[in-house]
Amino acid sequence: MIRFFPSVMIVLSVGAAAVYAWDADWRRAIYWTAAAVLTASVTF
């Protein structure tokens, strides 16, 4: 239960990265991918 909120944030960040990658906005896709990786590395 402690890791629920960070897990939701990771999923949302990956989703945002996928949406931006679909639109070929690579800067924002990389940003949101990095946000997901950073959150995952701090959480787990």
Secondary structure by P-SEA (a helix, b strand, c coil): ccaaaaaaaaaaaaaaaaaaaaacaaaaaaaaaaaaaaaaaaac
